Amino acid sequence: MGSRQKDNDSLVMYDRMLLWLTLGLAAVGFIMVTSASMPVGQRLANDPFLFAKRDGLYILLALGLALVTLRLPMEFWQRHSTAMLIASIVMLLIVLVVGSSVNGASRWIALGPLRIQPAEFTKLSLFCYIANYLVRKGDEVRNNLRGFLKPMGVIFVLAILLLAQPDLGTVVVLFVTTLAMLFLGGAKLWQFIAIIGMGISAVVLLILAEPYRIRRVTSFWNPWDDPFGSGYQLTQSLMAFGRGEMWGQGLGNSVQKLEYLPEAHTDFIFAIIGEELGISVWYWPY
């Protein structure tokens, strides 16, 4: 009887609105990736549904993992947070040696038809570790500078491994989220401000150290200065939004996805949504 009650409790302890929003986003994402990836799938494997099949498999795996995770007590994540963090560090080392490279970045480990991105698991493991750290060392974080700096040391190690891929974006996400968790955990305001200043300075230096990052920043501010060079992807995405206007060209009728817009089915999928479905669809969440 007690076991059955425990199972029932585990099934209801979730945010139903968040669940439906997640399922809705997954469904919309699957439809739009299917539409945007057809030309690329046809070119790579003579199969326009190549990415649809792959993403369908990922969604099924994600649902299975979600059901398993739903039955795990919170104590599981607290108890295994350190082991998860160590596993993340090992995976980040492995990806530097045997990782598959895409567009000059080694961020994925290929396991048959699946590709694992260790940086994503690192986010989960780090946040679980920091949450556990705040539970165990909350007083030290609030009253001692050393308690505040220890998590920064973990971030430093992860940042070195991530920048070697390179993946500056994930470093920024980890840094900002960790700071927010420490601040909510009671860290002093002056410590928070000092670390933010150091973090911003480090990001600026990392951007200035790599010409391609500088080009990304300058092309973001004015892509039309170099519409066929560093600003090409952004100008093509703006053209996609322009073609979509209010009501869009219709699902499946994008022109930019015909490999005029690079990475149309991944990084710039939102531009294809704007072109096919129009402002009436993509603007409403705002």
NORHUJO-V673298 format. One line per field, one symbol per residue. ss: DSSP state (a for helix, b for strand, c for the rest). phi: phi as a letter, one per 40 degrees, with the letter a starting at -180 (. if undefined). psi: psi as a letter, one per 30 degrees, with the letter a starting at -180 (. if undefined). A space follows every 10 residues. Layout:
# NORHUJO-V673298
ss->???
phi->???
psi->???
This chain:
# NORHUJO-V673298
ss->caaaaaaaaa aacccaaaaa aaaaaaaaaa aaaaaaaaaa aaaaacccca aaaaaaaaaa aaaaaaaaaa cccaaaaaac aaaaaaaaaa aaaaaaaacb bbccbbbbbb bccbbbcaaa aaaaaaaaaa aaaaaaaaaa aaacaaaaaa aaaaaaaaaa aaaccccaaa aaaaaaaaaa aaaaccccaa aaaaaaaaaa aaaaaaaaac aaaaaaaaaa acaaaacccc caaaaaaaaa aaaacccccc cccccccccc ccccccccaa aaaaaaacaa aacccc
phi->.ccccccccc cccacccccc cccccccccc cccdcccdcc ccccbfacbd cccccccccc cccccccccc cccccccccb cccccccccc cccccccbcc cbfgbcbbbc bgccbbbddc ccdccccccc ccccccbdcc ccbbcccccd ccccdccccc ccccccacdc dccccccccc ccccchcccc cdcccccccc cccccccccb dccccccccc cacccacbbc cdcccccccc ccccfcbgch dgbcccccgc ccfccbcbcc ccdcccbgcd cccccc
psi->eeeeeeeeef ffiljeeeee eeeeeeeeee eeeeeffeee eeeeghjfge feeeeeeeee eeeeeeeeef fklefeeeeg eeeeeeeeee eeeeffegkk kkhgkjfkkk ibfkkkjfee eeeeeeeeee eeeeeeheee effkeefefe feeeeeeeee eeffelieee eeeeeeeeee eeeffgkkee eeeeeeeeee eeeeeeeffj efeeeeeefe eifffifgcf geeeeeeeee eeeebeflfk kfgkeffhge jkhfgcehee eeeeeeflef effef.
